[in-house]
Amino acid sequence: MSNQEVLGPLARQIQPVLATFIPATARLTLAELAPVLARVDERLAQEPPELQRQLQLFVRILWWLPLFTTLRTMGSLRPEQRLKVLNWLQDCPVTKLRLGLWGLRTLLFLGWYGDPAVQEKLGYRPNVGGWDAWNAAQAQKRGQ
């Protein structure tokens, strides 16, 4: 399975979930969402095809799941309704659903926060020195 085939075709279904997890993405168009999903797909390319198919199936299930209680798909729910569905899933007694949600959430965070422009806006500046570099910078600011 190539990179673009994993989540790219599911952008419309992923968009409301991403907007719930990361409200700053709520106004993204599908075209603006493409680089986020490309970063996720790049990571997913390292995974077996079975896992990629499971993730695609989970996204489709997530899209249709609210239909049973609200008669609406995930995309037609208000943000607070989407949050309620996702909160239920995170505590769901079905382990596979919980794992799917946490896995998807982690991948979407990777896709969004992996963007250097987003990192710059947040003031994130990774350093190979890790916490030692951060502590040294803080000590220097305090004049120690």
mmCIF file of the C-alpha atoms, coordinates in Angstrom:
data_MODEL
# 
_entry.id   MODEL 
# 
loop_
_atom_site.group_PDB 
_atom_site.id 
_atom_site.type_symbol 
_atom_site.label_atom_id 
_atom_site.label_alt_id 
_atom_site.label_comp_id 
_atom_site.label_asym_id 
_atom_site.label_entity_id 
_atom_site.label_seq_id 
_atom_site.pdbx_PDB_ins_code 
_atom_site.Cartn_x 
_atom_site.Cartn_y 
_atom_site.Cartn_z 
_atom_site.occupancy 
_atom_site.B_iso_or_equiv 
_atom_site.pdbx_formal_charge 
_atom_site.auth_seq_id 
_atom_site.auth_comp_id 
_atom_site.auth_asym_id 
_atom_site.auth_atom_id 
_atom_site.pdbx_PDB_model_num 
ATOM 1   C CA . MET A 1 1   ? 0.000   0.000  0.000  1.00 0.00 ? 1   MET A CA 1 
ATOM 2   C CA . SER A 1 2   ? 1.505   3.342  -0.986 1.00 0.00 ? 2   SER A CA 1 
ATOM 3   C CA . ASN A 1 3   ? 1.677   6.381  1.275  1.00 0.00 ? 3   ASN A CA 1 
ATOM 4   C CA . GLN A 1 4   ? -1.204  8.240  -0.325 1.00 0.00 ? 4   GLN A CA 1 
ATOM 5   C CA . GLU A 1 5   ? -3.647  5.351  -0.094 1.00 0.00 ? 5   GLU A CA 1 
ATOM 6   C CA . VAL A 1 6   ? -3.870  5.032  3.693  1.00 0.00 ? 6   VAL A CA 1 
ATOM 7   C CA . LEU A 1 7   ? -5.646  8.107  5.058  1.00 0.00 ? 7   LEU A CA 1 
ATOM 8   C CA . GLY A 1 8   ? -5.690  10.499 2.098  1.00 0.00 ? 8   GLY A CA 1 
ATOM 9   C CA . PRO A 1 9   ? -8.952  9.096  0.680  1.00 0.00 ? 9   PRO A CA 1 
ATOM 10  C CA . LEU A 1 10  ? -10.529 9.417  4.135  1.00 0.00 ? 10  LEU A CA 1 
ATOM 11  C CA . ALA A 1 11  ? -9.741  13.119 4.635  1.00 0.00 ? 11  ALA A CA 1 
ATOM 12  C CA . ARG A 1 12  ? -13.431 14.060 4.770  1.00 0.00 ? 12  ARG A CA 1 
ATOM 13  C CA . GLN A 1 13  ? -14.056 11.523 7.532  1.00 0.00 ? 13  GLN A CA 1 
ATOM 14  C CA . ILE A 1 14  ? -10.928 12.491 9.470  1.00 0.00 ? 14  ILE A CA 1 
ATOM 15  C CA . GLN A 1 15  ? -11.496 16.254 9.340  1.00 0.00 ? 15  GLN A CA 1 
ATOM 16  C CA . PRO A 1 16  ? -14.157 16.457 12.114 1.00 0.00 ? 16  PRO A CA 1 
ATOM 17  C CA . VAL A 1 17  ? -12.158 14.137 14.380 1.00 0.00 ? 17  VAL A CA 1 
ATOM 18  C CA . LEU A 1 18  ? -8.995  16.200 13.877 1.00 0.00 ? 18  LEU A CA 1 
ATOM 19  C CA . ALA A 1 19  ? -10.943 19.399 14.585 1.00 0.00 ? 19  ALA A CA 1 
ATOM 20  C CA . THR A 1 20  ? -12.161 17.887 17.850 1.00 0.00 ? 20  THR A CA 1 
ATOM 21  C CA . PHE A 1 21  ? -8.698  16.789 18.963 1.00 0.00 ? 21  PHE A CA 1 
ATOM 22  C CA . ILE A 1 22  ? -6.976  19.983 17.757 1.00 0.00 ? 22  ILE A CA 1 
ATOM 23  C CA . PRO A 1 23  ? -9.453  22.895 17.569 1.00 0.00 ? 23  PRO A CA 1 
ATOM 24  C CA . ALA A 1 24  ? -6.916  25.035 15.666 1.00 0.00 ? 24  ALA A CA 1 
ATOM 25  C CA . THR A 1 25  ? -7.555  22.774 12.665 1.00 0.00 ? 25  THR A CA 1 
ATOM 26  C CA . ALA A 1 26  ? -11.324 23.320 12.599 1.00 0.00 ? 26  ALA A CA 1 
ATOM 27  C CA . ARG A 1 27  ? -11.176 25.738 9.676  1.00 0.00 ? 27  ARG A CA 1 
ATOM 28  C CA . LEU A 1 28  ? -8.794  23.699 7.529  1.00 0.00 ? 28  LEU A CA 1 
ATOM 29  C CA . THR A 1 29  ? -9.999  22.848 4.055  1.00 0.00 ? 29  THR A CA 1 
ATOM 30  C CA . LEU A 1 30  ? -9.429  19.359 2.703  1.00 0.00 ? 30  LEU A CA 1 
ATOM 31  C CA . ALA A 1 31  ? -6.549  20.755 0.621  1.00 0.00 ? 31  ALA A CA 1 
ATOM 32  C CA . GLU A 1 32  ? -4.953  22.267 3.737  1.00 0.00 ? 32  GLU A CA 1 
ATOM 33  C CA . LEU A 1 33  ? -5.441  18.967 5.532  1.00 0.00 ? 33  LEU A CA 1 
ATOM 34  C CA . ALA A 1 34  ? -3.442  17.085 2.864  1.00 0.00 ? 34  ALA A CA 1 
ATOM 35  C CA . PRO A 1 35  ? 0.051   17.827 4.322  1.00 0.00 ? 35  PRO A CA 1 
ATOM 36  C CA . VAL A 1 36  ? -1.109  16.685 7.770  1.00 0.00 ? 36  VAL A CA 1 
ATOM 37  C CA . LEU A 1 37  ? -2.340  13.384 6.347  1.00 0.00 ? 37  LEU A CA 1 
ATOM 38  C CA . ALA A 1 38  ? 0.792   13.051 4.205  1.00 0.00 ? 38  ALA A CA 1 
ATOM 39  C CA . ARG A 1 39  ? 2.920   13.128 7.374  1.00 0.00 ? 39  ARG A CA 1 
ATOM 40  C CA . VAL A 1 40  ? 0.659   10.498 8.929  1.00 0.00 ? 40  VAL A CA 1 
ATOM 41  C CA . ASP A 1 41  ? 0.786   8.378  5.773  1.00 0.00 ? 41  ASP A CA 1 
ATOM 42  C CA . GLU A 1 42  ? 4.564   8.639  5.737  1.00 0.00 ? 42  GLU A CA 1 
ATOM 43  C CA . ARG A 1 43  ? 4.609   7.121  9.207  1.00 0.00 ? 43  ARG A CA 1 
ATOM 44  C CA . LEU A 1 44  ? 1.996   4.511  8.321  1.00 0.00 ? 44  LEU A CA 1 
ATOM 45  C CA . ALA A 1 45  ? 4.041   3.387  5.315  1.00 0.00 ? 45  ALA A CA 1 
ATOM 46  C CA . GLN A 1 46  ? 6.319   1.672  7.857  1.00 0.00 ? 46  GLN A CA 1 
ATOM 47  C CA . GLU A 1 47  ? 3.434   -0.441 9.176  1.00 0.00 ? 47  GLU A CA 1 
ATOM 48  C CA . PRO A 1 48  ? 2.077   -3.709 7.788  1.00 0.00 ? 48  PRO A CA 1 
ATOM 49  C CA . PRO A 1 49  ? -0.805  -3.493 5.296  1.00 0.00 ? 49  PRO A CA 1 
ATOM 50  C CA . GLU A 1 50  ? -3.118  -5.251 7.806  1.00 0.00 ? 50  GLU A CA 1 
ATOM 51  C CA . LEU A 1 51  ? -2.647  -2.418 10.298 1.00 0.00 ? 51  LEU A CA 1 
ATOM 52  C CA . GLN A 1 52  ? -3.219  0.172  7.585  1.00 0.00 ? 52  GLN A CA 1 
ATOM 53  C CA . ARG A 1 53  ? -6.493  -1.538 6.615  1.00 0.00 ? 53  ARG A CA 1 
ATOM 54  C CA . GLN A 1 54  ? -7.554  -1.725 10.274 1.00 0.00 ? 54  GLN A CA 1 
ATOM 55  C CA . LEU A 1 55  ? -6.984  2.009  10.653 1.00 0.00 ? 55  LEU A CA 1 
ATOM 56  C CA . GLN A 1 56  ? -8.993  2.736  7.522  1.00 0.00 ? 56  GLN A CA 1 
ATOM 57  C CA . LEU A 1 57  ? -11.814 0.558  8.821  1.00 0.00 ? 57  LEU A CA 1 
ATOM 58  C CA . PHE A 1 58  ? -11.681 2.279  12.201 1.00 0.00 ? 58  PHE A CA 1 
ATOM 59  C CA . VAL A 1 59  ? -11.997 5.726  10.579 1.00 0.00 ? 59  VAL A CA 1 
ATOM 60  C CA . ARG A 1 60  ? -15.045 4.508  8.644  1.00 0.00 ? 60  ARG A CA 1 
ATOM 61  C CA . ILE A 1 61  ? -16.583 3.047  11.813 1.00 0.00 ? 61  ILE A CA 1 
ATOM 62  C CA . LEU A 1 62  ? -15.888 6.312  13.631 1.00 0.00 ? 62  LEU A CA 1 
ATOM 63  C CA . TRP A 1 63  ? -17.687 8.220  10.872 1.00 0.00 ? 63  TRP A CA 1 
ATOM 64  C CA . TRP A 1 64  ? -20.847 6.095  11.117 1.00 0.00 ? 64  TRP A CA 1 
ATOM 65  C CA . LEU A 1 65  ? -20.884 5.278  14.861 1.00 0.00 ? 65  LEU A CA 1 
ATOM 66  C CA . PRO A 1 66  ? -22.905 8.346  15.999 1.00 0.00 ? 66  PRO A CA 1 
ATOM 67  C CA . LEU A 1 67  ? -25.664 7.321  13.602 1.00 0.00 ? 67  LEU A CA 1 
ATOM 68  C CA . PHE A 1 68  ? -26.895 4.785  16.167 1.00 0.00 ? 68  PHE A CA 1 
ATOM 69  C CA . THR A 1 69  ? -27.572 7.380  18.852 1.00 0.00 ? 69  THR A CA 1 
ATOM 70  C CA . THR A 1 70  ? -27.927 10.708 17.036 1.00 0.00 ? 70  THR A CA 1 
ATOM 71  C CA . LEU A 1 71  ? -29.052 9.706  13.539 1.00 0.00 ? 71  LEU A CA 1 
ATOM 72  C CA . ARG A 1 72  ? -26.109 11.764 12.242 1.00 0.00 ? 72  ARG A CA 1 
ATOM 73  C CA . THR A 1 73  ? -22.629 10.959 11.002 1.00 0.00 ? 73  THR A CA 1 
ATOM 74  C CA . MET A 1 74  ? -19.546 12.271 12.792 1.00 0.00 ? 74  MET A CA 1 
ATOM 75  C CA . GLY A 1 75  ? -19.226 15.019 10.189 1.00 0.00 ? 75  GLY A CA 1 
ATOM 76  C CA . SER A 1 76  ? -22.675 16.425 10.857 1.00 0.00 ? 76  SER A CA 1 
ATOM 77  C CA . LEU A 1 77  ? -22.349 16.597 14.641 1.00 0.00 ? 77  LEU A CA 1 
ATOM 78  C CA . ARG A 1 78  ? -21.687 19.812 16.530 1.00 0.00 ? 78  ARG A CA 1 
ATOM 79  C CA . PRO A 1 79  ? -18.237 19.979 18.187 1.00 0.00 ? 79  PRO A CA 1 
ATOM 80  C CA . GLU A 1 80  ? -19.601 19.215 21.663 1.00 0.00 ? 80  GLU A CA 1 
ATOM 81  C CA . GLN A 1 81  ? -21.457 16.166 20.291 1.00 0.00 ? 81  GLN A CA 1 
ATOM 82  C CA . ARG A 1 82  ? -18.298 14.902 18.585 1.00 0.00 ? 82  ARG A CA 1 
ATOM 83  C CA . LEU A 1 83  ? -16.416 15.339 21.844 1.00 0.00 ? 83  LEU A CA 1 
ATOM 84  C CA . LYS A 1 84  ? -19.069 13.319 23.664 1.00 0.00 ? 84  LYS A CA 1 
ATOM 85  C CA . VAL A 1 85  ? -18.722 10.452 21.153 1.00 0.00 ? 85  VAL A CA 1 
ATOM 86  C CA . LEU A 1 86  ? -14.920 10.517 21.374 1.00 0.00 ? 86  LEU A CA 1 
ATOM 87  C CA . ASN A 1 87  ? -15.024 10.649 25.182 1.00 0.00 ? 87  ASN A CA 1 
ATOM 88  C CA . TRP A 1 88  ? -17.282 7.614  25.191 1.00 0.00 ? 88  TRP A CA 1 
ATOM 89  C CA . LEU A 1 89  ? -14.869 5.781  22.884 1.00 0.00 ? 89  LEU A CA 1 
ATOM 90  C CA . GLN A 1 90  ? -11.841 6.532  25.039 1.00 0.00 ? 90  GLN A CA 1 
ATOM 91  C CA . ASP A 1 91  ? -13.514 4.713  27.932 1.00 0.00 ? 91  ASP A CA 1 
ATOM 92  C CA . CYS A 1 92  ? -15.300 2.125  25.800 1.00 0.00 ? 92  CYS A CA 1 
ATOM 93  C CA . PRO A 1 93  ? -15.311 -1.444 27.141 1.00 0.00 ? 93  PRO A CA 1 
ATOM 94  C CA . VAL A 1 94  ? -14.274 -2.709 23.674 1.00 0.00 ? 94  VAL A CA 1 
ATOM 95  C CA . THR A 1 95  ? -10.473 -2.676 23.795 1.00 0.00 ? 95  THR A CA 1 
ATOM 96  C CA . LYS A 1 96  ? -10.001 -2.529 20.010 1.00 0.00 ? 96  LYS A CA 1 
ATOM 97  C CA . LEU A 1 97  ? -12.107 0.638  19.804 1.00 0.00 ? 97  LEU A CA 1 
ATOM 98  C CA . ARG A 1 98  ? -10.167 2.307  22.632 1.00 0.00 ? 98  ARG A CA 1 
ATOM 99  C CA . LEU A 1 99  ? -6.850  1.373  21.041 1.00 0.00 ? 99  LEU A CA 1 
ATOM 100 C CA . GLY A 1 100 ? -8.042  2.569  17.640 1.00 0.00 ? 100 GLY A CA 1 
ATOM 101 C CA . LEU A 1 101 ? -9.032  5.939  19.042 1.00 0.00 ? 101 LEU A CA 1 
ATOM 102 C CA . TRP A 1 102 ? -5.762  6.452  20.910 1.00 0.00 ? 102 TRP A CA 1 
ATOM 103 C CA . GLY A 1 103 ? -3.748  5.301  17.895 1.00 0.00 ? 103 GLY A CA 1 
ATOM 104 C CA . LEU A 1 104 ? -5.616  7.622  15.528 1.00 0.00 ? 104 LEU A CA 1 
ATOM 105 C CA . ARG A 1 105 ? -5.281  10.508 17.983 1.00 0.00 ? 105 ARG A CA 1 
ATOM 106 C CA . THR A 1 106 ? -1.538  9.953  18.278 1.00 0.00 ? 106 THR A CA 1 
ATOM 107 C CA . LEU A 1 107 ? -1.130  9.811  14.500 1.00 0.00 ? 107 LEU A CA 1 
ATOM 108 C CA . LEU A 1 108 ? -3.154  12.994 13.999 1.00 0.00 ? 108 LEU A CA 1 
ATOM 109 C CA . PHE A 1 109 ? -1.049  14.773 16.624 1.00 0.00 ? 109 PHE A CA 1 
ATOM 110 C CA . LEU A 1 110 ? 2.053   13.600 14.752 1.00 0.00 ? 110 LEU A CA 1 
ATOM 111 C CA . GLY A 1 111 ? 0.617   14.957 11.506 1.00 0.00 ? 111 GLY A CA 1 
ATOM 112 C CA . TRP A 1 112 ? -0.293  18.353 12.957 1.00 0.00 ? 112 TRP A CA 1 
ATOM 113 C CA . TYR A 1 113 ? 2.525   19.018 15.413 1.00 0.00 ? 113 TYR A CA 1 
ATOM 114 C CA . GLY A 1 114 ? 5.083   17.541 13.015 1.00 0.00 ? 114 GLY A CA 1 
ATOM 115 C CA . ASP A 1 115 ? 4.654   20.612 10.810 1.00 0.00 ? 115 ASP A CA 1 
ATOM 116 C CA . PRO A 1 116 ? 7.627   22.975 11.282 1.00 0.00 ? 116 PRO A CA 1 
ATOM 117 C CA . ALA A 1 117 ? 5.338   26.007 10.820 1.00 0.00 ? 117 ALA A CA 1 
ATOM 118 C CA . VAL A 1 118 ? 3.113   24.823 13.693 1.00 0.00 ? 118 VAL A CA 1 
ATOM 119 C CA . GLN A 1 119 ? 6.181   24.140 15.827 1.00 0.00 ? 119 GLN A CA 1 
ATOM 120 C CA . GLU A 1 120 ? 7.433   27.668 15.147 1.00 0.00 ? 120 GLU A CA 1 
ATOM 121 C CA . LYS A 1 121 ? 4.069   29.198 16.105 1.00 0.00 ? 121 LYS A CA 1 
ATOM 122 C CA . LEU A 1 122 ? 4.140   27.240 19.366 1.00 0.00 ? 122 LEU A CA 1 
ATOM 123 C CA . GLY A 1 123 ? 7.722   28.226 20.102 1.00 0.00 ? 123 GLY A CA 1 
ATOM 124 C CA . TYR A 1 124 ? 8.865   24.600 20.007 1.00 0.00 ? 124 TYR A CA 1 
ATOM 125 C CA . ARG A 1 125 ? 12.573  24.326 19.356 1.00 0.00 ? 125 ARG A CA 1 
ATOM 126 C CA . PRO A 1 126 ? 13.837  20.777 19.730 1.00 0.00 ? 126 PRO A CA 1 
ATOM 127 C CA . ASN A 1 127 ? 17.448  20.370 20.752 1.00 0.00 ? 127 ASN A CA 1 
ATOM 128 C CA . VAL A 1 128 ? 19.582  17.245 20.602 1.00 0.00 ? 128 VAL A CA 1 
ATOM 129 C CA . GLY A 1 129 ? 20.806  18.156 24.084 1.00 0.00 ? 129 GLY A CA 1 
ATOM 130 C CA . GLY A 1 130 ? 17.321  17.455 25.475 1.00 0.00 ? 130 GLY A CA 1 
ATOM 131 C CA . TRP A 1 131 ? 16.555  18.644 28.990 1.00 0.00 ? 131 TRP A CA 1 
ATOM 132 C CA . ASP A 1 132 ? 20.215  19.444 29.680 1.00 0.00 ? 132 ASP A CA 1 
ATOM 133 C CA . ALA A 1 133 ? 20.122  22.080 26.939 1.00 0.00 ? 133 ALA A CA 1 
ATOM 134 C CA . TRP A 1 134 ? 16.810  23.445 28.243 1.00 0.00 ? 134 TRP A CA 1 
ATOM 135 C CA . ASN A 1 135 ? 18.094  23.610 31.842 1.00 0.00 ? 135 ASN A CA 1 
ATOM 136 C CA . ALA A 1 136 ? 21.268  25.380 30.691 1.00 0.00 ? 136 ALA A CA 1 
ATOM 137 C CA . ALA A 1 137 ? 19.201  27.942 28.772 1.00 0.00 ? 137 ALA A CA 1 
ATOM 138 C CA . GLN A 1 138 ? 16.972  28.542 31.808 1.00 0.00 ? 138 GLN A CA 1 
ATOM 139 C CA . ALA A 1 139 ? 20.004  28.963 34.075 1.00 0.00 ? 139 ALA A CA 1 
ATOM 140 C CA . GLN A 1 140 ? 21.481  31.446 31.620 1.00 0.00 ? 140 GLN A CA 1 
ATOM 141 C CA . LYS A 1 141 ? 18.212  33.447 31.615 1.00 0.00 ? 141 LYS A CA 1 
ATOM 142 C CA . ARG A 1 142 ? 18.331  33.615 35.431 1.00 0.00 ? 142 ARG A CA 1 
ATOM 143 C CA . GLY A 1 143 ? 21.949  34.792 35.243 1.00 0.00 ? 143 GLY A CA 1 
ATOM 144 C CA . GLN A 1 144 ? 23.417  31.804 37.014 1.00 0.00 ? 144 GLN A CA 1 
# 
